[in-house]
């Protein structure tokens, strides 16, 4: 048996999420079904993050144990020949024995995109939340930084999650701006104020159910004037989900990377 690490990108709009569900098409099902003929048996593919329905990925990492005479690159090409265009294997590599994409992950990075303009392009709304009202970016930037650190994030956890503990460590939390088709990056304040595409990037050791989307919903409320940036501090102390903002739509969320230590364990 060989351990393989797959880096997968997908447009999650038409899927029920990564994980197999009783009804609907999942990314996991598509990848497992495409791998089965190569392994000549059913296989189980494990992902680093179980993205929800409508959530996208450009750097999802998955692991699989299988027997095949094909090398990793050939397996990657064979998978892409079977998968629909909305799911692509970007890389397929041999991994260390026992590599587990979920349990060996040290951090995950998500990005959430918002179009803050009176009118949004029809080509953007599939991948971003359209917020037409004015947002105070200074307040949102301040509030985003307050997410960093080790906290109890119960106030941003939706019901139905399976996590036994709600304490997580967030290594980075920042609001950025960029233009369509550009790589988001920190830019000078005058450009930031003129930006119509806002990107919230967060990196942490783990995330609760709908945690990132709940944070974004709260940042937007603060940007609209519903509380000062310090509201984040009081929310984290309260642990009360009802006091936080709404859950932002799934369309704007994307899993962009997963990191491992040491890198040979499949680091992305």
SERO-4910 file (N, C-alpha, C, O; in steps of 0.05 Angstrom, whole numbers):
BEGIN
 pado doro    nc1    nc2    nc3   cac1   cac2   cac3    cc1    cc2    cc3    oc1    oc2    oc3
  Unk    A     17    -24      0      0      0      0     18     25      0     37     26     14
  Unk    A     10     44    -16     25     69    -18      7     92     -7    -17     91    -10
  Unk    A     21    112      5      6    136     13     10    157     -8     33    163    -16
  Unk    A    -12    170    -16    -10    191    -36    -22    216    -24    -41    216     -8
  Unk    A    -10    239    -31    -21    265    -24    -31    279    -49    -16    282    -69
  Unk    A    -56    287    -49    -68    301    -71    -74    330    -63    -85    335    -42
  Unk    A    -67    348    -81    -76    376    -77    -98    381    -98    -94    378   -122
  Unk    A   -121    389    -88   -145    390   -104   -158    418   -104   -159    431    -83
  Unk    A   -167    426   -127   -182    451   -129   -210    444   -139   -213    427   -156
  Unk    A   -230    459   -129   -257    454   -139   -275    479   -136   -272    494   -117
  Unk    A   -293    481   -155   -315    501   -153   -337    487   -138   -350    468   -149
  Unk    A   -342    495   -113   -361    481    -96   -390    488   -100   -407    478    -86
  Unk    A   -396    505   -120   -423    515   -123   -444    494   -125   -465    495   -112
  Unk    A   -439    473   -141   -459    453   -147   -456    427   -130   -469    407   -136
  Unk    A   -438    428   -110   -434    404    -94   -445    408    -65   -449    430    -56
  Unk    A   -451    385    -52   -461    386    -25   -438    389     -5   -443    387     20
  Unk    A   -414    393    -14   -391    396      3   -371    375     -4   -374    360    -23
  Unk    A   -350    374     12   -329    353      8   -340    326     14   -337    307     -1
  Unk    A   -352    323     38   -359    297     49   -383    284     35   -402    298     28
  Unk    A   -382    258     32   -404    242     21   -429    247     37   -428    249     62
  Unk    A   -452    250     24   -477    255     36   -497    234     25   -493    224      3
  Unk    A   -519    229     40   -539    210     29   -551    219      3   -558    202    -14
  Unk    A   -553    245     -1   -563    256    -26   -545    278    -36   -531    291    -21
  Unk    A   -544    281    -62   -528    302    -74   -500    292    -81   -491    271    -72
  Unk    A   -486    308    -97   -459    301   -106   -438    315    -89   -439    339    -85
  Unk    A   -420    299    -78   -398    310    -61   -372    307    -76   -369    290    -94
  Unk    A   -352    324    -69   -326    322    -81   -313    296    -73   -300    283    -90
  Unk    A   -316    287    -48   -304    262    -39   -313    239    -57   -297    222    -65
  Unk    A   -339    238    -62   -350    216    -78   -338    216   -106   -331    195   -116
  Unk    A   -336    239   -118   -325    241   -145   -296    231   -146   -288    216   -164
  Unk    A   -280    239   -126   -251    231   -126   -249    201   -120   -233    188   -133
  Unk    A   -264    192   -101   -263    163    -94   -272    146   -118   -260    125   -123
  Unk    A   -293    154   -131   -303    139   -154   -283    139   -177   -280    119   -191
  Unk    A   -269    161   -180   -249    163   -201   -224    146   -195   -210    136   -213
  Unk    A   -218    143   -169   -194    127   -161   -200     97   -161   -181     82   -165
  Unk    A   -224     89   -157   -231     61   -154   -221     44   -177   -209     22   -173
  Unk    A   -225     52   -203   -214     35   -225   -184     33   -225   -173     13   -233
  Unk    A   -170     54   -216   -141     53   -215   -131     34   -194   -110     20   -198
  Unk    A   -145     33   -171   -137     15   -149   -150    -13   -152   -143    -31   -138
  Unk    A   -169    -15   -171   -184    -40   -175   -199    -48   -150   -204    -72   -145
  Unk    A   -207    -28   -134   -223    -33   -110   -232     -6    -99   -223     15   -107
  Unk    A   -251     -7    -81   -261     17    -68   -239     29    -51   -224     14    -38
  Unk    A   -236     55    -51   -216     69    -35   -230     91    -18   -252    100    -24
  Unk    A   -216     99      3   -226    120     21   -206    143     19   -183    140     25
  Unk    A   -217    166     12   -200    191     10   -207    209     33   -231    215     38
  Unk    A   -187    218     47   -191    236     70   -181    264     64   -159    267     53
  Unk    A   -197    284     70   -189    312     64   -180    326     89   -188    319    111
  Unk    A   -164    347     86   -155    363    108   -178    378    120   -179    383    145
  Unk    A   -197    387    104   -219    403    113   -245    394    100   -246    391     75
  Unk    A   -266    391    115   -291    382    104   -308    406     97   -326    414    111
  Unk    A   -301    418     74   -315    442     65   -345    437     62   -353    415     53
  Unk    A   -361    457     68   -390    454     67   -400    459     38   -385    466     20
  Unk    A   -426    454     35   -439    459      9   -434    487     -1   -439    506     14
  Unk    A   -426    490    -26   -422    516    -38   -395    528    -32   -389    549    -44
  Unk    A   -378    516    -15   -352    527     -9   -332    517    -29   -333    493    -37
  Unk    A   -313    534    -37   -293    527    -57   -267    519    -45   -262    522    -21
  Unk    A   -248    510    -62   -221    504    -53   -202    508    -76   -207    500    -99
  Unk    A   -179    520    -70   -157    521    -89   -133    506    -78   -113    502    -93
  Unk    A   -134    497    -53   -112    483    -41   -120    462    -21   -107    458     -1
  Unk    A   -142    448    -27   -151    426    -10   -129    404    -12   -119    399    -33
  Unk    A   -123    391     10   -104    369     11   -119    344     19   -135    344     39
  Unk    A   -115    322      5   -127    297     11   -106    275     11    -86    277     -3
  Unk    A   -112    254     27    -93    231     28   -109    206     21   -133    204     27
  Unk    A    -95    187     10   -107    161      3    -86    139      5    -63    144     -3
  Unk    A    -93    116     14    -76     92     14    -87     74     -8   -110     66     -8
  Unk    A    -69     66    -26    -78     49    -48    -55     33    -60    -32     40    -56
  Unk    A    -62     12    -75    -43     -3    -90    -47      3   -119    -69      1   -130
  Unk    A    -26     11   -133    -27     16   -162      2     16   -173     21     25   -159
  Unk    A      4      7   -197     30      7   -210     37     34   -223     60     39   -230
  Unk    A     17     51   -225     21     77   -236     37     95   -217     33     92   -192
  Unk    A     54    113   -227     67    131   -209     48    154   -202     26    156   -214
  Unk    A     56    171   -183     37    191   -173     28    210   -195      4    217   -195
  Unk    A     46    218   -212     38    237   -233     18    224   -253      0    238   -262
  Unk    A     22    199   -259      3    185   -276    -24    183   -263    -45    185   -277
  Unk    A    -24    178   -237    -50    177   -223    -64    204   -224    -88    205   -228
  Unk    A    -49    225   -221    -61    252   -223    -73    257   -250    -95    267   -252
  Unk    A    -59    249   -271    -70    253   -298    -94    236   -303   -114    245   -315
  Unk    A    -93    211   -293   -116    193   -296   -141    204   -282   -163    201   -291
  Unk    A   -137    215   -258   -159    226   -243   -172    249   -258   -197    251   -260
  Unk    A   -156    267   -268   -167    291   -283   -181    282   -308   -199    296   -317
  Unk    A   -174    259   -319   -188    250   -343   -216    240   -336   -234    239   -353
  Unk    A   -220    232   -310   -246    222   -302   -263    242   -287   -288    240   -288
  Unk    A   -251    262   -275   -265    281   -259   -279    302   -276   -269    308   -298
  Unk    A   -301    314   -266   -313    336   -282   -295    361   -281   -278    363   -263
  Unk    A   -299    379   -299   -282    403   -301   -282    420   -275   -263    435   -270
  Unk    A   -303    417   -259   -305    433   -234   -287    423   -212   -284    435   -191
  Unk    A   -274    400   -216   -256    388   -197   -230    381   -211   -230    366   -231
  Unk    A   -207    391   -201   -181    386   -214   -161    378   -193   -160    389   -171
  Unk    A   -145    357   -199   -123    349   -182    -99    365   -192    -89    361   -214
  Unk    A    -90    384   -175    -68    402   -183    -41    387   -181    -23    392   -197
  Unk    A    -39    370   -160    -14    355   -156    -21    328   -143    -40    326   -128
  Unk    A     -5    309   -150     -7    282   -138     22    274   -131     39    272   -149
  Unk    A     28    269   -106     55    263    -97     55    239    -78     35    233    -64
  Unk    A     77    224    -79     81    203    -59     84    217    -31     97    238    -29
  Unk    A     72    205    -11     74    217     16     86    196     35     89    173     28
  Unk    A     95    206     58    106    188     78     86    167     87     62    173     87
  Unk    A     95    144     94     77    122    103     60    132    126     71    143    145
  Unk    A     35    127    124     17    136    146      8    164    144     -7    174    162
  Unk    A     15    179    123      7    207    121    -24    209    121    -37    195    107
  Unk    A    -34    227    138    -63    231    140    -68    261    137    -60    277    153
  Unk    A    -83    268    116    -86    296    108    -99    312    130    -93    335    134
  Unk    A   -117    300    146   -131    315    166   -116    316    192   -111    337    203
  Unk    A   -108    293    202    -95    291    229    -67    303    229    -57    312    250
  Unk    A    -53    302    206    -26    313    205    -24    342    199     -3    354    200
  Unk    A    -47    354    192    -47    383    185    -40    400    209    -50    395    231
  Unk    A    -24    420    206    -16    438    227    -32    464    225    -36    477    246
  Unk    A    -39    472    202    -55    497    199    -69    497    172    -60    484    153
  Unk    A    -91    511    171   -106    515    146   -111    544    142   -113    560    161
  Unk    A   -111    552    117   -116    580    110   -141    582     92   -143    568     72
  Unk    A   -159    599    100   -183    605     84   -183    634     76   -172    651     90
  Unk    A   -196    639     53   -201    666     45   -230    670     39   -244    652     29
  Unk    A   -240    693     47   -268    700     41   -269    725     25   -256    745     32
  Unk    A   -283    725      3   -284    748    -15   -311    762    -14   -332    749    -13
  Unk    A   -310    788    -14   -334    805    -15   -331    826    -37   -309    837    -41
  Unk    A   -352    830    -52   -353    852    -71   -369    875    -58   -393    873    -54
  Unk    A   -354    897    -51   -367    919    -38   -371    942    -58   -354    959    -61
  Unk    A   -393    941    -72   -399    960    -93   -429    960    -97   -443    940    -91
  Unk    A   -440    982   -108   -469    983   -113   -479    960   -130   -501    949   -126
  Unk    A   -463    953   -151   -471    932   -169   -448    912   -172   -425    921   -175
  Unk    A   -454    887   -171   -433    866   -174   -434    853   -201   -456    849   -212
  Unk    A   -412    847   -212   -411    833   -238   -424    805   -234   -420    792   -214
  Unk    A   -439    797   -254   -451    770   -253   -429    748   -253   -435    725   -245
  Unk    A   -405    755   -260   -383    735   -261   -369    734   -234   -351    717   -230
  Unk    A   -376    752   -215   -363    752   -189   -380    739   -168   -369    728   -149
  Unk    A   -407    741   -170   -424    733   -148   -424    703   -143   -433    694   -122
  Unk    A   -414    687   -161   -411    659   -157   -389    653   -136   -390    632   -123
  Unk    A   -371    671   -133   -347    667   -116   -344    689    -95   -323    690    -81
  Unk    A   -363    706    -91   -361    728    -72   -388    736    -62   -408    732    -75
  Unk    A   -388    747    -38   -413    758    -26   -416    787    -34   -397    803    -29
  Unk    A   -438    794    -47   -442    821    -55   -454    837    -32   -476    832    -22
  Unk    A   -439    857    -22   -448    875     -1   -449    903    -13   -428    916    -15
  Unk    A   -473    913    -20   -475    938    -34   -473    963    -16   -468    985    -27
  Unk    A   -476    960     10   -476    984     27   -448    992     35   -429    976     32
  Unk    A   -445   1017     43   -418   1027     51   -408   1012     75   -422   1006     94
  Unk    A   -382   1004     74   -369    991     96   -345   1008    105   -329   1018     89
  Unk    A   -342   1011    131   -320   1026    143   -297   1006    145   -296    990    164
  Unk    A   -278   1008    127   -256    988    126   -237    990    149   -226    970    158
  Unk    A   -233   1014    159   -215   1018    182   -225   1001    206   -210    988    219
  Unk    A   -251   1003    211   -263    988    233   -261    958    228   -255    943    247
  Unk    A   -265    950    204   -264    921    198   -235    910    200   -231    888    210
  Unk    A   -216    926    191   -188    918    193   -180    915    223   -167    895    230
  Unk    A   -188    934    239   -182    933    268   -195    908    280   -183    893    296
  Unk    A   -221    904    274   -235    881    285   -223    855    277   -222    836    293
  Unk    A   -214    853    252   -203    828    242   -178    820    258   -173    797    264
  Unk    A   -161    840    264   -137    834    279   -142    823    307   -126    809    318
  Unk    A   -165    830    318   -172    821    345   -179    791    346   -182    780    368
  Unk    A   -183    779    323   -188    750    322   -163    734    328   -165    711    336
  Unk    A   -140    746    322   -115    731    325   -110    722    354   -118    736    373
  Unk    A    -96    699    357    -90    689    384   -106    664    390   -121    653    374
  Unk    A   -102    654    415   -116    631    424   -141    640    440   -138    653    460
  Unk    A   -164    632    431   -189    640    443   -209    617    443   -206    597    429
  Unk    A   -230    620    459   -253    603    457   -272    616    436   -282    638    440
  Unk    A   -275    602    413   -290    614    391   -319    604    390   -331    603    369
  Unk    A   -330    597    413   -357    587    414   -377    607    402   -398    599    391
  Unk    A   -372    633    405   -390    653    394   -392    653    364   -411    664    353
  Unk    A   -373    640    351   -374    638    322   -379    610    312   -375    604    288
  Unk    A   -389    593    329   -394    565    321   -424    561    317   -441    567    334
  Unk    A   -431    550    293   -459    544    288   -467    518    301   -450    501    306
  Unk    A   -493    514    305   -502    489    317   -498    467    296   -498    471    272
  Unk    A   -495    443    307   -491    420    290   -463    411    287   -457    391    274
  Unk    A   -444    427    298   -416    419    297   -410    396    315   -423    391    334
  Unk    A   -388    381    308   -381    357    323   -357    362    342   -349    343    356
  Unk    A   -346    386    342   -322    391    358   -328    389    388   -348    401    397
  Unk    A   -311    375    403   -315    373    432   -306    398    446   -316    405    468
  Unk    A   -286    413    435   -276    437    447   -278    460    427   -276    455    402
  Unk    A   -282    484    436   -284    507    418   -260    526    420   -261    548    409
  Unk    A   -239    518    433   -215    534    435   -198    528    410   -191    505    404
  Unk    A   -190    549    397   -173    547    373   -152    569    374   -155    590    387
  Unk    A   -130    565    358   -110    586    356   -110    597    327   -106    581    308
  Unk    A   -113    623    325   -113    636    298    -86    650    296    -80    668    311
  Unk    A    -70    642    276    -44    653    272    -44    679    256    -27    696    260
  Unk    A    -64    682    239    -66    707    224    -94    713    216   -110    695    210
  Unk    A   -102    738    218   -129    747    211   -127    775    201   -122    794    216
  Unk    A   -132    779    175   -129    805    163   -149    810    140   -156    791    126
  Unk    A   -157    835    138   -174    843    116   -157    857     95   -141    875    102
  Unk    A   -160    849     70   -143    860     48   -161    869     26   -185    864     26
  Unk    A   -149    882      6   -164    891    -17   -147    886    -42   -123    889    -41
  Unk    A   -161    881    -64   -147    877    -89   -166    880   -112   -190    883   -108
  Unk    A   -156    880   -136   -173    883   -160   -180    856   -171   -167    836   -164
  Unk    A   -199    854   -188   -207    829   -201   -183    817   -216   -169    830   -231
  Unk    A   -178    791   -211   -157    777   -224   -130    781   -212   -110    771   -223
  Unk    A   -128    796   -190   -102    801   -177    -99    783   -153   -119    774   -141
  Unk    A    -74    778   -145    -69    764   -120    -73    784    -97    -60    804    -97
  Unk    A    -91    778    -78    -95    796    -56    -70    802    -41    -54    784    -36
  Unk    A    -65    827    -34    -41    835    -19    -48    860     -4    -66    875    -11
  Unk    A    -33    864     17    -36    889     32    -27    912     14     -6    911      2
  Unk    A    -44    933     14    -38    956     -4    -41    981     12    -53    981     34
  Unk    A    -31   1004      2    -33   1029     17    -62   1036     22    -80   1029      6
  Unk    A    -67   1052     43    -94   1058     51   -111   1071     29   -134   1064     26
  Unk    A   -101   1091     14   -118   1103     -7   -128   1082    -27   -150   1084    -37
  Unk    A   -111   1063    -34   -119   1042    -53   -139   1024    -40   -158   1015    -52
  Unk    A   -134   1018    -14   -152   1000      0   -180   1012      1   -200    998     -3
  Unk    A   -182   1038      6   -208   1051      7   -223   1050    -20   -247   1049    -21
  Unk    A   -207   1050    -42   -219   1049    -68   -225   1021    -77   -239   1017    -97
  Unk    A   -215   1001    -63   -218    974    -71   -247    965    -71   -262    971    -52
  Unk    A   -255    950    -90   -283    939    -91   -283    910    -84   -304    899    -77
  Unk    A   -261    896    -86   -259    868    -78   -244    867    -51   -221    874    -50
  Unk    A   -258    858    -31   -246    855     -4   -241    826      1   -258    809     -6
  Unk    A   -218    820     13   -211    792     19   -204    790     48   -186    804     58
  Unk    A   -218    772     62   -211    766     89   -195    740     90   -206    720     80
  Unk    A   -171    740    100   -154    716    101   -149    709    131   -143    726    147
  Unk    A   -153    683    136   -150    674    164   -135    647    163   -141    629    147
  Unk    A   -115    644    181    -99    620    183   -101    611    212    -97    627    231
  Unk    A   -107    585    216   -110    575    244   -104    545    245   -102    532    225
  Unk    A   -102    535    270    -97    507    273   -122    490    269   -120    465    268
  Unk    A   -145    502    268   -170    488    263   -193    507    264   -191    530    275
  Unk    A   -215    499    253   -239    517    252   -264    501    259   -267    478    253
  Unk    A   -282    516    273   -307    504    281   -327    507    258   -322    520    237
  Unk    A   -350    494    261   -371    495    240   -379    523    234   -389    538    252
  Unk    A   -376    532    209   -384    559    200   -369    581    214   -378    604    214
  Unk    A   -347    575    227   -332    595    242   -323    619    225   -327    642    232
  Unk    A   -311    613    202   -300    635    185   -323    652    175   -322    676    175
  Unk    A   -344    639    166   -367    654    155   -381    670    176   -391    692    171
  Unk    A   -381    660    201   -393    676    223   -376    700    230   -386    722    236
  Unk    A   -349    697    229   -331    719    233   -336    740    212   -337    764    218
  Unk    A   -338    732    187   -341    751    165   -368    766    168   -369    790    164
  Unk    A   -389    751    175   -415    764    180   -413    786    201   -426    806    199
  Unk    A   -397    780    222   -394    799    244   -377    823    235   -383    846    242
  Unk    A   -356    818    219   -340    840    209   -356    859    192   -353    883    193
  Unk    A   -374    848    175   -391    865    158   -409    882    176   -414    905    170
  Unk    A   -421    870    197   -438    885    215   -422    909    227   -432    931    228
  Unk    A   -398    903    235   -381    925    247   -375    946    226   -375    970    232
  Unk    A   -369    937    201   -365    956    180   -389    973    174   -386    995    164
  Unk    A   -412    963    179   -437    978    174   -444    996    198   -463   1011    197
  Unk    A   -428    994    220   -433   1011    243   -446    998    267   -452   1011    286
  Unk    A   -450    971    265   -463    957    288   -441    948    308   -434    925    309
  Unk    A   -432    967    323   -412    962    344   -384    971    335   -378    973    311
  Unk    A   -367    976    354   -340    983    349   -323    958    346   -332    936    351
  Unk    A   -298    960    336   -281    937    334   -278    921    360   -274    897    359
  Unk    A   -279    935    382   -277    922    408   -300    902    413   -299    886    432
  Unk    A   -320    903    397   -342    884    399   -332    855    397   -342    837    409
  Unk    A   -310    851    381   -299    824    378   -289    814    405   -293    791    412
  Unk    A   -276    831    421   -266    823    447   -289    814    465   -286    793    478
  Unk    A   -310    829    465   -333    821    483   -347    796    473   -356    780    489
  Unk    A   -348    792    447   -360    768    436   -344    743    444   -356    723    453
  Unk    A   -318    745    441   -301    722    448   -304    715    478   -303    692    486
  Unk    A   -307    736    494   -310    731    523   -337    720    530   -339    705    549
  Unk    A   -357    726    514   -384    718    521   -390    689    513   -404    675    527
  Unk    A   -379    680    490   -384    653    480   -412    650    470   -421    627    467
  Unk    A   -427    671    465   -455    670    457   -457    674    427   -452    696    416
  Unk    A   -466    654    413   -469    655    383   -490    676    375   -486    690    355
  Unk    A   -511    678    390   -533    697    383   -524    726    383   -536    743    370
  Unk    A   -502    732    397   -493    760    398   -475    767    375   -471    791    369
  Unk    A   -466    747    360   -448    753    337   -465    758    312   -489    757    313
  Unk    A   -451    764    290   -465    771    265   -475    746    251   -471    723    260
  Unk    A   -489    750    229   -500    727    214   -478    711    200   -455    720    198
  Unk    A   -485    687    192   -467    670    177   -466    680    148   -486    680    134
  Unk    A   -443    688    139   -440    697    111   -445    675     91   -441    652     98
  Unk    A   -454    681     67   -460    661     47   -435    644     41   -413    653     42
  Unk    A   -441    618     34   -419    600     28   -403    607      4   -379    600      2
  Unk    A   -415    621    -16   -403    626    -41   -376    641    -40   -359    638    -57
  Unk    A   -372    657    -19   -348    673    -17   -324    659     -4   -302    670     -4
  Unk    A   -329    635      7   -308    622     23   -292    602      6   -303    588    -11
  Unk    A   -265    602     10   -248    584     -5   -225    575     13   -212    591     26
  Unk    A   -221    548     13   -197    537     27   -174    539      8   -173    527    -13
  Unk    A   -154    555     16   -132    562     -2   -106    547      4    -88    546    -13
  Unk    A   -103    535     28    -79    521     34    -79    507     60    -94    514     79
  Unk    A    -63    486     61    -60    470     86    -30    466     90    -16    459     71
  Unk    A    -20    469    114      8    466    120     13    442    138     -3    435    155
  Unk    A     37    430    134     45    407    149     73    410    159     88    426    149
  Unk    A     79    395    180    106    396    192    114    368    200    100    356    217
  Unk    A    136    357    189    154    370    170    142    371    142    122    357    136
  Unk    A    153    387    124    142    391     97    140    365     82    121    362     66
  Unk    A    157    345     86    156    320     71    131    304     78    125    285     64
  Unk    A    116    313     98     91    299    104     69    308     85     46    301     88
  Unk    A     77    324     66     57    333     46     51    362     48     30    371     39
  Unk    A     70    378     58     66    406     63     57    421     38     68    417     16
  Unk    A     37    439     42     28    455     19     33    484     26     27    502     10
***
